[in-house]
Amino acid sequence: MASGAPLLELEKVSKRFGPVQALDRVDFAVHAGEVVGLVGDNGAGKSTMVKTIAGIYTADEGTIRFDGEEVRIKGPQDATELGIATVYQDLALCDNLDVVANLFLGREEVAPGPGQVSRQLDEANMEHQTSDLLSNLAVTIPSLRSEVGTLSGGQRQQVAVARSLLGEPKVVLLDEPTAALGVAQTQQVLKLIRRLRERELGVVVISHNLADVFEVADRIFVLRLGRAGGEFDAQQTTEEHVVGAITGLGEKDNGGGEQAERAEVEAEKREEER
Amino acid sequence: MSETVESAEAQGPEADKGESNARRETIRRIVQGDLASLRVVIGLALIWIIFQSQNDRFLSAENLTNLGLQITAVGLISVGIVYVLLLGEIDLSVGAVSGLAAAVMAVLNVKHGWNPYLAIGAAVLVGCAIGFLQGFLFSRFGVPSFVVTLAGLLAWQGALLQVLGSTGSLNINDPKITGLANTFYSDAVGWIFAAVAIAAYGAVLAIGYKRRRDAGLAAENPTSLIVRFVLVAAVVIAAILVFNSDRGLPLAILILVGFVVGMEYVVKMTRFGRHVYAVGGNAEAARRAGISVNGIRVVVFSIAGTMAAIGGIMAASRLLAVNQNSGGNELLLLAIAGPVIAGTSLFGGRGSVWTALLGALVIGSISNGMDLLALSSAVKFMVTGGVLLLAVLVDAVARQQRQTSGRV
């Protein structure tokens, strides 16, 4: 799936909170049309990494490249402008508003004509676009005018993902998209993630659920204690190997551990060159 | 795995597509949304029937016109309260602000000989500035709105006494100011207003219908549109018939209805209004969506202060005077109780400006009817309190049901 230069690339990115080294010289890349599963134990640095990409945190060291160009992401606005969309675990939806209103929250379209003076909403146009987008993604919602609070967890997750797509991003970061979902709902969300891949987006999925990650990801990236703990091709590895990399056991018997070591050696070399 | 999904989908509610879903959704909306209004309208009809059966002057044209004049001030204040309630906040200062604004207007006009329009403008500005200040203190420093406006309630009452000075009461003679609540239009003018209002409502419905159809969206059933149009037209015509058989259409009612319609438009149809609902529903989501939450809060509290001032001016115009009691007594509580009785949630994010008018009508009818029956203040307070408690209970129960059935 992955082809050519990466869409988003982190090189030796570090982030420190006081005495805690949350991210330690992490190299990471995601290509267009690729789903990368980001896994690791609690406190391994997954959230820190995503928040660094999303602009909530700024990296202390290292470079971030987007579309091959070095960029500085100083705030969420910067990330959004580059084309990086993030869907957080708490979804941030307004339960009292309908699907259309939630999708366009903060970027409502204003009707042409005299309504512009009062910034009258162009409901028809927004509903039309919502309907197009959701049917494109094969997301089924009973009615676009139902309040989001009445939807199921899976539907809410899909609405949140669809909302992130309105800004035409190139990279989508999903934080625990299947947490607290039932089996059928999880499948709906995984289907949606595959559709994002078909749209040639770069997708990063953080998850604790390895079964879900194996089902949807092309590549699995393990973080361990803030460092790159291994990278696996989802087709050619087993859950045991990935678990080994997450927990740090049996690092020697898989290629991922070697890769991580290699990456570290390379990183140290580069340090010395400076 | 995928088989599981499909079978689950086929059984789930999302499998039914198209019309049956739209119909179910419409029914749900009627039950959870419009039914709240319908419930209140039925309640209002019951109240009217009961009082009419006790005293046949209750539904006379004269008494209904008086009722309209009685609810103007509280209804206007409630319009601002609705905006504050939609944020999930409260403004306890609106009564005191309405009294202070009326006093400012009276002092400037009577003692300093200001042009009446300038005096009215200054009073409205005072209300707006007070609302802005309270909104700023609330949003900037995170002091609960309850506390900020409670302090305001005391402070602005003090300011009212200060502004009125030693006299303690000021009579208003300026015909421009007293005319606000004491002007009645001739029959012909009343019918012209009715025709314009009905035509405008019809045009809004037709344009909305056409826009949705042009955009290829499921438009509302034309029959239900026609039913709505006929209902509204009937209410407007009945109102004009009643007013014309008494003194004519009152300017005060036009002002009240004008503000209700205008502010309902703002909250339901504009970006600003959408953001008000968003902040009331989930402030954190609104903030992350790039909405200036504090900006919305300050504007909403400014609106509440402005509407309180306008209500105070109308009250002063009707009483032909401002005194130390202006804006006091139960005015504040009735202004908050009205929208809540009529279905605006105290918990934020749900409601409409229309409930300001409907709620004022309910409370006004009860108060007016009990006056006709010459009941004591003791009974009046207890009945009004009971109605408010009932309305809040209904709101709380509806909220619990939403939470239990919300995430099926």
Interface residues (C-beta under 8 A of the other chain):
Chain A: A92 L93 C94 D95 N96 L97 A101 L105 G106 R107 E108 V110 G115 S118 R119 Q120 L121 A124 N125 E127 H128 S131 T140 I141 P142 S143 R145 S146 G149 T150 L151 S152 G153 Q155 R156 V183 A184 Q187 Q188 K191 E215
Chain B: M1 S2 T4 V5 A8 E9 G12 P13 E14 A15 D16 K17 N21 A22 R24 E25 R28 R29 R211 R212 D214 A215 G216 L217 Y265 V266 M269 T270 R271 F272 R274 Y277 A278 G280 G281 N282 E284 A285 A286 R288 A289 G290 I291 G349 R350 R402 S405 G406 R407 V408
